[in-house]
Amino acid sequence: MVAKSRASKARVGNKALAGSEENESEKILPNIEDDPVFSVYGPPFLAAPGDKVCLNERAVAVKCASDHLVRYNPTLKIYERYNACQGLWLTIHEVEVRRLFGDLLLKLGAAWDAVHFTQSLKNSQFNSLSKMIQPYQVDVASEETTGLLHVANGVLDLRGAKPKLLSHDAKYPFRVSSLINYDLAAKCPRFVKELLTSALVEVDISLAQKYFGSMLLGPNTCHGMLVLRGAAGGGKSTLVTIVEKILGEGQVAQLRAKHLGGRFETSAFIGKRVLVGKDVPGDTLSEKGARLLKSLTGGLLNGLRKAINRVTFAGRFIFIPVHFYALSCTRAKRENPLLADIK
């Protein structure tokens, strides 16, 4: 039972409740020590001079972030909420965040005898609460994801000698998934025999598999890009499509070499892991913007988004299948030093 002195300090006066009587019995308010958020930041409603009530915005913001697993991404300048069914942090609009605050305040108002106060809050108050989440959010998605792959039935850990399937958890800051169930016993004989063999010579199959595997592990630490050359209908684009499905199409962006010098072009690469140039003409690597390809594979880059300012992101994998009959290697290498090491 809460002490009467504590109840009187945190209590919203009966005068704020319509139809209340002076001889109404005192309502027992929740004990803030029973709540891990309110025990640190104080009760959600505070007594103000003149028998008024004010909102403890910091406490309510942390409570909403904790209960609903909501956070603000300062890099992308978006709100995210953890979806337990998918195991992903999904983008939500600020309007949805304000709705969560509204539902939470109605619940707190009933528990803390502040129903009239919560129902009279204005839209500006909810805007202020949404902004308060930004500095006081709960940092739960802090686990390093290098060597981890999000799949439909869990999180695949590739950091050890053997793959290990872990459970979905909010501590992993995944935003996209491959949507494929991982099966340790599954084999892929047709992928190797019918697709890789038809698209690549034997000496390059091992290299391609290693490069594809490194896409699952995280950043492009080798700062390399893969260029496939071959005749039309050889399976190059099909190979790209399979890689996109395994990684998850949300992690792949289309590479347009001739537009790389554009002001907003690189903003499409933010949050992506692989850049692909599917069905591009053979002279793609001789385009004016091709000189920027190497810079996209490693280090930190800046992307400019409309209404969001500059965003810094790490280098990405680059996968370009081209038709050899349309590419004059001698001329291309002379015009573009990037191709000097391509065999």
Secondary structure, 3 states (H helix, E strand, C coil): CCCHHHHHHHCCCHHHCCCCCCCCCCCCCCCHHHCCCHHHHCCCEEEECCCEEEECHHHHHHHHHHHHCEEEECCCCEEEEEECCCCEEEEECHHHHHHHHHHHHHHHHHHCCCHHHHHCCCHHHHHHHHHHHHHHCCCCCCCCCCCEEEECCEEEECCCCCCEEECCCCCCCCCCCCCCCCCCCCCCHHHHHHHHHHHCCHHHHHHHHHHHHHHHHCCCCCCCEEEEEECCCCCHHHHHHHHHHHHCHHHEEECCHHHCCCCCHHHHHCCCCEEECCCECCCHHHCHHHHHHHHHCCCEEEEEECCCEEEEEECCEEEEEEEHHHCCHHHHHHHCHHHHHCC
